[in-house]
Structures are given as structure tokens and as C-alpha cells.
Amino acid sequence: MKESNQKITLLSYDDLRNDSAFYEGQYRLVSGDYIAKNKKGAVINSMLADSNGLELGDDITIENTEGKKSSLKIIGLFLSGSERKQKEQTDSINRIENQVFEDHESYSQLLGDTGYSKVSLYCKNPEEQITRVVNLMFVLTLITGIVIVSLLLCMWMRTRRKETAVFISMGKPKYSIFLQVFLESFVVFFWYLQRW
């Protein structure tokens, strides 16, 4: 490698197509393949490859700060379109063309088991999962609303003790008073449900 390109940023992924800047559209693969479960190796910037005379299928050797080396086969080349927009003073390790993507297994062999800095989980049927969450939220909101309205009605009924006493003293049967209260409560609940 040329002197100016000896420091790189090494990034590991299990599935480069779905978990990285490629998925977000910041980078695009110009040739070769993405890193995947059945596809191990390195994906490097096309400008880095050109400046060092590298092509798809070539091997590159990466050495860590402790002198441990790892050899990787180049399986893909990428570009971002922003390489030439970087400032001249940008350190080589931070430049886009000096980012090297490799599979997590090779990364662990070179640097040891450093763990994961980010874990992404995927649903087989995301639409179905979203529908379940929305329905659950609707049910919880409805139950919460019913409980609150019920508590308000109970408080309201306590303030109507005198009214109930007057109805009883007038000879109105208790079941009639209960049905009136029940009907009023039903109307309030129906109005609440209509707003949804």
C-alpha cells in the first residue's frame, strides 16, 4: 500500500447489505458482492483499490497495532460519491476511501472477541407485528379510557345523592333509578366510543 493509505478504519458486519451505510444509501456497491453469512472477505473502496493496484479476488493483508496480521480476499468494491468532497486535512484513518468492511469472524480473529457495538434484529413479517402493536395500543387506550370515565361517573354519582334521595321519597322504584343511571352511563360511554 502507499504510505498515505496505510491507516484504515476496519468495520465488521455479518450482513453488509442490511446493516450498514449500504442499506442507508450512503455507499453503493460498484462491483462484487456484499458480506453475508455465506460470503466472507473484505469490501473496500474502489479508489483505494485503484490507488494500490487491487482488484476483485485479490488478497489484502491487514495488520493491527500489535503486529498481528490477517489476510482477506476482496469480494466487493464500493463508492460513496463523497470521496472528493472531503477536506485535504482529513486524517487518513477517517477518510471514506480508507474504510474497509470485513466479516465479523475475520475481525474477531484479528482483534480478538471485542463483542458487538450494535445489534440489529429483524422480523419475518414486520407488517403483521406493527398491526399487533397498534391493536394492543388501541385496546390499552380504550381500557384506560373506560376506567377513567368509570371513575368520573362514580364521583359524579356521589354528588347526586340528594337527587337519588328525592326520587326515592317520591316513590320511584329503585330499579327505575338504577336504569336511569345505567342509561346515562351508557350514553356517556357511547359518546366516548364514538370519538374513537
C-alpha positions in Angstrom: 0.0 0.0 0.0 1.1 3.6 -0.5 2.3 5.5 2.6 -0.8 7.8 2.7 -3.2 4.8 2.7 -1.6 2.6 5.4 -4.1 3.5 8.2 -7.6 2.3 7.7 -10.9 2.1 9.6 -11.9 -1.6 9.9 -15.6 -2.3 10.3 -17.1 -5.7 10.7 -20.6 -6.9 9.7 -22.5 -10.1 9.4 -24.8 -8.8 6.7 -23.4 -5.7 4.9 -26.5 -5.3 2.7 -28.9 -4.8 5.6 -26.9 -3.4 8.5 -24.6 -0.7 7.2 -24.3 2.6 5.2 -25.1 0.5 2.1 -28.6 -0.1 3.4 -29.0 3.6 4.2 -27.9 4.5 0.7 -24.7 6.4 1.7 -22.5 3.8 0.0 -23.1 1.8 -3.2 -21.5 -1.4 -4.3 -20.0 -0.9 -7.8 -18.8 -4.5 -8.3 -18.6 -7.8 -6.5 -20.7 -9.0 -3.6 -21.8 -7.9 -0.1 -20.5 -9.6 3.0 -23.1 -12.2 4.1 -23.4 -15.4 6.2 -22.1 -17.5 3.3 -19.8 -14.8 1.8 -16.7 -13.9 3.8 -14.0 -11.4 2.9 -13.5 -7.7 2.5 -15.3 -4.9 0.7 -13.1 -1.9 0.1 -13.4 1.5 -1.6 -12.9 1.5 -5.4 -10.5 4.5 -5.1 -8.4 2.6 -2.5 -8.3 -0.4 -4.8 -7.3 1.8 -7.9 -4.5 3.6 -6.0 -3.0 0.4 -4.8 -3.5 -1.7 -7.9 -6.0 -4.1 -6.3 -8.9 -5.9 -8.0 -11.7 -8.2 -7.0 -10.3 -11.6 -5.9 -7.0 -10.1 -4.7 -5.8 -10.7 -1.2 -5.1 -7.8 1.2 -3.2 -8.1 4.4 -4.3 -6.1 7.4 -2.1 -5.6 10.4 -3.2 -4.4 13.8 -1.2 -2.2 16.2 0.2 -5.3 18.0 1.6 -6.7 14.8 -1.0 -9.4 14.2 -1.9 -9.9 10.6 -4.9 -11.1 8.7 -5.3 -11.9 5.0 -8.6 -11.1 3.4 -9.9 -11.7 -0.1 -11.5 -8.6 -1.8 -15.1 -9.6 -2.6 -16.6 -6.2 -3.3 -15.8 -2.6 -4.3 -17.8 0.4 -3.2 -18.1 4.2 -3.7 -20.0 6.8 -1.8 -19.7 9.8 -4.2 -18.4 12.0 -1.5 -14.8 10.9 -1.6 -13.6 14.0 -3.5 -15.6 16.4 -1.2 -13.5 15.5 1.8 -11.1 18.1 3.1 -7.4 17.6 2.3 -6.5 17.8 6.0 -8.8 14.8 6.9 -6.7 12.1 8.6 -6.2 9.0 6.5 -8.0 6.9 9.1 -11.1 9.0 8.8 -11.3 9.2 5.1 -14.1 7.3 3.3 -11.8 5.6 0.9 -9.9 4.1 3.8 -12.9 2.3 5.3 -12.6 -1.5 5.0 -15.6 -3.7 5.7 -15.0 -7.3 6.7 -16.9 -10.2 8.1 -17.2 -10.5 11.9 -15.3 -13.8 12.1 -12.2 -12.4 10.4 -12.5 -9.3 12.5 -12.5 -11.4 15.7 -9.5 -13.4 14.6 -7.5 -10.2 14.0 -8.6 -8.2 17.1 -9.9 -10.8 19.4 -13.5 -11.1 20.6 -14.4 -7.4 21.1 -18.1 -8.0 21.2 -20.7 -6.1 19.3 -21.2 -2.3 19.3 -24.6 -2.6 17.6 -27.1 -5.5 17.2 -29.9 -5.4 14.6 -32.9 -7.7 14.9 -35.3 -8.3 12.0 -38.9 -9.6 11.9 -40.1 -12.0 9.3 -43.4 -10.3 8.9 -42.9 -6.7 10.1 -46.4 -5.6 8.8 -48.1 -8.2 11.0 -46.0 -7.1 14.0 -46.9 -3.5 13.5 -50.6 -4.4 13.3 -50.4 -6.3 16.6 -48.7 -3.4 18.3 -51.2 -0.9 17.0 -54.1 -3.1 18.1 -52.6 -3.6 21.5 -52.1 0.2 21.9 -55.8 0.7 20.9 -57.0 -1.8 23.4 -54.9 -0.4 26.2 -56.0 3.1 25.4 -59.7 2.0 25.3 -59.4 0.2 28.6 -57.7 3.2 30.2 -60.4 5.5 28.9 -63.2 3.3 30.2 -61.5 3.1 33.6 -61.1 6.9 33.8 -64.7 7.5 32.6 -66.0 5.0 35.1 -64.1 6.7 38.0 -65.5 10.1 36.8 -69.1 8.6 36.7 -68.6 7.2 40.2 -67.5 10.6 41.5 -70.4 12.2 39.7 -72.9 9.7 41.2 -71.8 10.6 44.7 -72.7 14.2 44.1 -76.2 13.0 43.1 -77.1 11.5 46.5 -79.7 14.2 47.1 -81.3 13.7 43.7 -81.5 9.9 44.4 -83.0 10.6 47.8 -85.6 12.9 46.3 -86.6 10.2 43.7 -86.9 7.5 46.5 -89.0 9.9 48.6 -91.3 10.5 45.6 -91.9 6.7 45.5 -89.8 6.0 42.4 -88.7 2.3 42.5 -85.0 1.6 43.0 -84.8 -0.4 39.7 -86.1 2.6 37.9 -83.4 4.9 39.4 -80.8 2.2 38.6 -81.9 2.0 35.0 -81.8 5.8 34.7 -78.2 5.9 36.0 -77.3 3.0 33.8 -78.8 4.7 30.7 -76.9 7.9 31.5 -73.7 6.0 31.9 -74.3 4.1 28.6 -74.8 7.4 26.8 -71.5 8.7 28.1 -69.7 5.5 27.2 -71.3 5.5 23.7 -70.2 9.1 23.2 -66.7 8.3 24.3 -66.5 5.3 21.9 -67.9 7.4 19.0 -64.9 9.8 19.4 -62.6 6.9 18.6 
